[in-house]
Amino acid sequence: MAKKTIYTSYILIIVAMAAATVIEKHEGTGFVMERIYGAWWFTLLWAVLAAAGIAWIVRRRVRQPSTLALHAALLLILAGALLTSTTAERGMVHLRQGRITDTLYVDLGPEGVATRTLPFKLRLDSFTVECHEGTGAPADYRSQLTIIDGGSELQATVSMNNIATHRSVRLCQSSYDDDLGGSILSVAADPWGIAVTYTGYALLFISLVWMLADPRATFRRLLRSTSLRRGALAVATLAALVPATGHAATTLPRDRAGDLGRLCVLWNGRICPLQTLATDFTMKLHGSRTYRGLTAEQVLAGWIFWGEEWCAEPFVKLKDGELREALQLPRYVSVNTFLNPDMGGYILGPYIREYYQGNHDAFHRQAADIDDKLRLVMELRRGLLLKVFPYTHGGNTTWYAPTDRIPDSIGRGRKLYMQNAFSLLYGEVLAGRTARADSLLSKMAVYQRQQGGASLPTGLQLWAERTYNAVPFVDALFMACLAMGLLALIAEVMRLGKPARATASARRRGRLWRRVCLGAMAAAFAALTFCGALRWVASGNIPMSNGYETMLLMAWFVMLMSMVAARRFSMALTLGFITAGFFLLVAHIGQMDPAITGIMPVLDSPLLSLHVAAVMLAFALLALTFACGVAALAAAAARRLRGFGGAGGQEAALQLLSRLLLYPALAALAMGTFIGAVWANVSWGRYWGWDAKETWALITLMVYAVAVHTDTIPALRRPLCYHAFMVAAFLTILMTYFGVNYLLGSGLHTYA
């Protein structure tokens, strides 16, 4: 009875959570918080699961200490969640500078907003938005407070990732008034729930490490398996790609365009080489780093100095979609395609108006996407993107474009230089006066060094960013990994087709090939590590803050794990090449933005780095279990097609490898998920908010946890059943990583 109750409640909880994320997209967050996550029946399902789990453990007389500790931790976390939902109080307090208040606004859902009284008073002394040096990109939001409690006054600072606590009440920075004269804080009072939940987290982390280290636990028994020295079979995937030729429009020679690219510019909220703006511009409009043999700097220079000519170039890449089909447009079009006087001027104009009036179907979304690209061209041609002229006064640096409204306080001579330097350069370039054009570029560089102040990147940062821009790491690595994976797969299939007893020369060739594969993987790993290091140095942030960077991080973990596993599993490198190549390919062709950007204030936390690193390690390991599953199912299918019955040794060997990967993956996923909860609690006073991303992360954790319960679910002991389950389970990762952002498109995590 307990077993069936566990199955039923477990499945119902997963289905309810998955359905809630879809319903939220259509009905709103308030609806699912009230009708699902906050409903009595949802709490009851968790309670039934917990009770049935305890009964099953007692009935089975489980005595494994690490297993008992792990399940006790989960019970504590559930108890903490229950205490939080029943005893915690949350709300918002609105502060205006110099005023004292103790009014707390509490959202009651459909019943509206109620007011409560804080057990102390607050006064906002000042509110500031701190920006990264020389840019308008926020680095932090900081409220200086005075807490008035009876006759005592305490000073406190609340900022992103820095909360203030008084009498068990936590104050977190939430928002601010447009005039910067007021601050909005989120307030959370949860003395019991947080204490119990954090105790559960601590016990969970200890028990997960214990589970991996315990000599009597399953993971260590698997490591002692005699099957570890056996090999395994393979799986397959592939792809092919593109070219382009022809004569491009007029531009600067490569070396002079390179000099232009060495200037610094305010772009994407950070100070970077103009080369970065050129690369991002070319990537966004054309879909690649180059155009017909021209570098990105040459492309940008062409648009700056020969804009009319470049408007006729088939430079803008269009995605497949309804608009392209309706207008019968080719893959690459010119800007002039959309500027047709016979059709009333800008032909996308009516569609863009309809888009901003609320028509967001596929046709209008594509129109808006093209409009964004064309707007970038127009901003460049009007000089708005060329913020290359810094001015430092009183320790503060502001960067101006030649067409910006430049204040008179800068001084008449400097103002005239900013407004006319590009016009002078334009004239010299068009007149072909090379020496004078070079002199003007050199003077701009000197001016930037004189006026850039502390906002200028260091020499090392500039070198790192220029190196990163110049080398197409991801493009080269995904092709190399997939090519090596395909070659390794062919070699493995050929090896399996030969007699069991290999000759000495065949064994030597096999060892040589494995060394070649290991060397290639080590080289790819080193290149990807260097790529990540360059992004880290250039941006000043650990490269794991957006989808593109985390995809590279997963490929990095896959390469590392495959090299570690290759000592005992001959197929590990083959699977590693294919899986890492897949991740790099997705980063290359996906909807992810590879541009280096400044980090949002809330993301500037060491807890975030631990959270992302742990989750990406887990996803990388689970991707390898998926590859093992596909390989095993393909081997079984091939054997049946050839008329062989029974189970194959390859499936069992791959199951062993998969299970060895599964245990550390589950540990990393659980740790990463709950470290993320701690980070959320530190940042905005709430460790679990049923956001779609975190809900699907919990679903993923629960689904994969099923695979370690082979004693309770005997079917998973059979290799093919196990592999089929692991292949199906990978769908939850795809939903967590891609589906939430691109299908549901809602929640706190969509900023990434």
Secondary structure, DSSP 8 states (H G I E B T S, - for coil): -HHHHHHHHHHHHHHHHHHHHHHHHHH-HHHHIIIIITSHHHHHHHHHHHHHHHHHHHHHT---HHHHHHHHHHHHHHHHHHHHHHH-EEEEEEEEBT-EEEEEEEE-GGG-EEEEEEEEEEEEEEEEEEE-TTSS-EEEEEEEEEEEETTEEEEEEEETTB-EEETTEEEEEEEE-TTSSEEEEEEEE-HHHHHHHHHHHHHHHHHHHHHHH-TTSHHHHHHT-GGGGS---------------S-------HHHHHHHHHSEEEETTEEEEHHHHHHHHHHHHHSSS-BTTB-HHHHHHHHHHSHHHHTTSS-EE--SSHHHHHHT--SEE-GGGGEEGGGTEETTHHHHHHHHTT--SHHHHHHHHHHHHHHHHHHHHTTTT---EEEEETTEEEEE-TTS---GGG-HHHHHHHHHHHHHHHHHHHHT-HHHHHHHHHHHHHHHHHH-GGGS--HHHHHHHHHHHHS-HHHHHHHHHHHHHHHHHHHHHHHHTS-SS--HHHHHHHHHHHHHHHHHHHHHHHHHHHHHHHHHHHHSS-S-SSHHHHHHHHHHHHHHHHHHHTTT-TTHHHHHHHHHHHHHHHHHHSS---------GGG--HHHHHHHHHHHHHHHHHHHHHHHHHHHHHHHHHHHHTT--S--HHHHHHHHHHHHHHHHHHHHHHHHHHHHHHHHHHHHS-S----HHHHHHHHHHHHHHHTT-TTT-GGGGSHHHHHHHHHHHHHHHHIIIIIIIIII--SGGGG-
